[in-house]
């Protein structure tokens, strides 16, 4: 299988461990995949494959993105799919103009490439569980404690499905104050 890539913000380990600890207290035997703390992230843009061998140039272009660091507030949970059988359960983020702006800058940066990035609307989230495998429907989605972290970098990740952690940073770009 060809490599697949995405651009995202890695969740700092203290915050990621807290989220995993809370998630693990929910007994999510209903889902096949529970990401390890080291894999928690906010996807800014899913790229998919690199059929034209452009990933090196993509990494270089991402290094030119200029954006200030910002605070992300995790507030509650959400889901994709049906509430009683959610295919994805996630930590929701509070509306954040800086996060949305960074995502748009990255999307604009990649327009000149022959990639086929995901064009779904941007829904910032941190996946806590996916791939529904439960038998009993859920009554409600569990809640999380509010968490905050400073987003001061983003990365281009390669997906390694057979490894743990499964997301390998190919390049990390620092966000800079005063820009």
N, C-alpha and C positions, 0 to 999 in steps of 0.2 A: 504494500500500500504506500502511495506517495504521502509525504509529510503534509500535514495541515497546520495552519497558523491562525493566531488571533492576537489582537492587541488588547491589553488589559492593565488594570491596576491591581497589583498583588496586595492582599490584605495583610497588614503587619501581624507577625506571629502572636503577640499577646492578645490582640483582638480576635484573630482567627481561632486561637485555642479556646477563648471564651465562647465564641459562637459554636464551635464543635462540642464543647462540654454541655452547653445548653441543649443543642440538638440531640446529643446522645441520651440526655435525660428523657426524651420523648419516646424512646423505644420505637424507632422507625423501621421495624421489620417489614413495613409495607413497601419499601423502596429497595431496589437492587444496588444502587450506587450511593454511597455516603462519602463525599470527598474528604480527604485528610486535610488538616489545617494548612499544610504547606501548599495546597492547591486552591485555596479560596481566593477569589478574585472578582473584580467587576469587569466584565467584557465590555470594551469600548467599541470594538469592531471585529467580527469574525471574518477572517479572510478566506479560509478553506485552503485549497491546494495552490500550488505555484507552478502551473503548467508551462510557463514561459521563462522560468529560471530567474525571476526578478527579485527574489527575497533579499538578496544582498543590497540591491538598490533601494528597496523599500526600507530596510534598516537605516540606510544612510539618510534617506528623506525624512524619516521619523526623527532623526537626531536634530533636524532643523526646526522642529515644532517648538514654538515659544509660548509658554504659559506659566502663570504663577502657581505655587502650591496652594492648596485649599483644604478645608476640613470637610470630611464626609461624616454624616450622622446616620447611623443605622437605626431605623425606627420601625419596629414591628416585623411582621412576616407577610408573605404573599405566596401566590401559587400560579402556575400555568396549567391549564386543563380544567377539569371539573373539580369543584371544591371537595366533593365526597371521594374523589379518586384523582388527586392532583399528580400529574406526571412530573412536575418540578415543584419543590417547596424551597422558598428562598427568603433570605434576609432582605427586607426592603430598605431603600435609602430615602431620606427626606429629599424633597425637590431641591436641586442644587444647580444654579445657573453656571457655576464654574465647571462642574462636571459635564454638563451639557455642552458648554463651549469647547472644552477640550475634545470631546467626542467628535464635534463638528469639524474642528481643525484637523483631526486625524483623518476623518472621512474625506475632507477636501484635499489633503496631502496625497491621498492614494488615487485620486481621480485620473491622473496621467498614466497609470499603470494598466496592464491588461488583466488584472485580477478580477475576480467576481465576488466581491465582498457581500455579506448579508445585507439586504436592503430593508429588513424589518424595522419598524419604529424602535428607537432606542428606549429600552426599559431598564434603567440601572438596577442591578440586583446582584446578590451573592448566593449562588446555588448551594443549598445545604443538603439536598437529597433529590435524586431523580430516578427515573425508570420505575414507575409504579409496578408493584408485584403483589400488592395486598389482596386479601380475600374480602375483608370487611371494609365497608365504606367509612370514611372519616366523618365525625360529627362537626369538628371544627379544626382549624389550623392553629397549632400552639403559638404562643407569643414569645418574644425575646425581650431581654433587657435592652435598654437603649445603650448604644456604644458610639464612640466617636474615634476617628483616627485622622491623621494628617496625610493627605495624598501629596507626596513630593516627588513621585516618579511614576512612569508607566513603562511597560515592557512589550516587546514583540516575543510571543511565546510559540514554541513548537509543541505540538501535541504528541506525546509518546504513550499510546494507550496501554501498552504492556508494562509500563514502569510505575513506580510510586516514589515520589510524586510524578504525576503524568504530564505536567506542564513545565517545560524547560525554557527559561528566559534565554533568547538568542541575543537580544540587545535590550539594555535598560537605559531610558532617557530621563535625566533629572529635570524637574520643573524648577524654574528660577524666579526668585523674588525680583521685583522692580522692573518687570518687562511690560 
